[in-house]
Every structure is written in structure tokens, then in C-alpha cells.
């Protein structure tokens, strides 16, 4: 870094220098922000494409109304109600599934 004799500069010269430094700092901050936004966009693109390849389970159960459930996750209300009435999940098992 160049040795600038700041102590020998006048008040007006120091203010002028500070103004120039502020302008340069704003430009550099804008450049860095744009770089970070570009990196973030790239990360989001990768995350979005990873979500698109997420595996979907095939339906294993189907209600008379056409609702389906893979047997994974929370049991749907229509199946819980059927079981509460004494029914079996197998009543809604899609043919060929086990």
C-alpha cells in the first residue's frame, strides 16, 4: 500500500479523498453483491434440480372417491376413518400391490 502523508493533507483534501474512497467502496460493494447473488442463483438452481429428481412412491391404496396413498407418511383421513369403523387397509389395496 502506498504511503500517503495523511497528516500533511489539509482538511479539504482529506474530505475529498474520503469522498473518492466512499465512491470506490460503493462500487466494490455492488460488485461483490452481484457476485454473491450470482453464486446464490447457481446454488438455488442446483437445489431446484435436485428436488425435481426426488422419488415419488407409487400409490398402494385407493379410496372409492379416487384418493390415493402410497403407504408412506401420515395415514390419510379417509383411511383412518375406515379403520376406526373396523375396516382394513387391505379393503383399499390396489390390485397387484402388496
Steps between C-alpha positions, in 0.01 A plus 500: 500500500634842411605725784270801479600783733153543650628720782635748247171530306259784559149449633352561152741252340412234758126553440555473126702182546229354725239578234704315237554207736126483575418487127751220442373307804141525372607370159693212658206416728265493197741273311526263797123498550451410133757220531322361807159523333636307200640232733169480686309464172730212405446328836123544468512354148684194633259462793199536270628235259569265793140539615374422153666157512340408833349152491121475515354181645232322300148492640431189705150582627207670324172620651164466319516880444830461314736623771825305513774438753839335460511354850778748585461788743188601692196279451233699315174589672282282275705192592517584873121539508454169320728323748319667794178342374669159511609484137834380371756675286489201272147607402662784303810317380553556127488168312846355442647694796617342821 
